[in-house]
């Protein structure tokens, strides 16, 4: 999302249906607000009442900063045969079923 925002292509994030039938200015505003909500430092994120006000108004929004946790790696591909390239890890879990006595 951040990469597309910086490349001035935020509408590439939207589902085709929304991009074709929705209000593009509202769609862009929602993407902009969502980027504000994922800032690394909590004090830089808007609180919920501010988000509601932002969604309901046409006031200018602050520019989002680059998110704190940003990965440029391609999504995991099923045909990837290499185990661990150092950029990601696989976590395995076990599941225990609980039964009442």
N, C-alpha and C positions, 0 to 999 in steps of 0.2 A: 504494500500500500504506500509506504513512504517513497519507494523508488518511483512509482507511477506519479505520485504527487509532485516530486521534484522534477520529473520529466514533463510536467504539465499534461499528463494523461490520466487524471483521476477517474474519468468516466469509464476507463477500461476495467475498473473494479466492479462496476455495476452489472447486474444481470441485464441481459439484452432487453427483456420485457420492460424493466424499469427505465432503461435508457431510452427506449422507443416510445413509451406511453406516459412516463412521469414528467414532472416539472424538473428540468435539468438544474435550475438554480437551487431548488430545494435539495436535490440529490447531492450537488456539490457542497452545499452547506452542511449536510449530514456527514459527509466524508471529512470535511474540515473539522467539525466538532469532534468526530471520533478520533482524529489525530491529536487533538488537544487533550483528550481523555486518556491517552496512553503515554503521556510524558513520564520520564524516568522518576522525577522527584514529585512526590505527592502534592507539595505546595504549588507546583506548576499546573496541576490538573484542576479543571473546574469542578465545583461541587454540583450536586444534582439540581439544586435550585437554579444555579447559573446555566446549566445545560438546558433546562426547561425554558428559561428566558431566551437563550441563544436560539433554540429551535423555533420559538414563537415570534421572533423579531427579525428585522432586516438590518440590524446594526452591524457595523464592521467587526470582524472577529480578529483576535490576535493571531499572529503567524505561529504555526506549530513549529517546535524544534524537532530535530531528529530524535526518534525514540531511543531510549537507553539500551534496549536489547534488540539489535537489528542484525539479521543474518542475510547474507547475499547468496547462500548456498541454495542450489536447486532442491526442490522437494525430493524426498526419498523415492527412488524408482524401484519397482518390484524386481527388475532384472539385475539390480546391482548385486554383484557377487562378492565384493570386498567387504570384509567384516567391519572394521572400525577404522575410519580415516583420520581420527583425532578431532573431527569437528562435531561429531554427534555420538550419542551412546544409545544403546538399547537397554531398556529396563525390563526385566522379567518379573512377573508377579505370580504368586500362587493364590488360589482361592480356596477358602475353607468354608464348608457349609456348617451352619450351626443348627442343632436340633434341640428342641426343648426336652427335658426329662420327664 
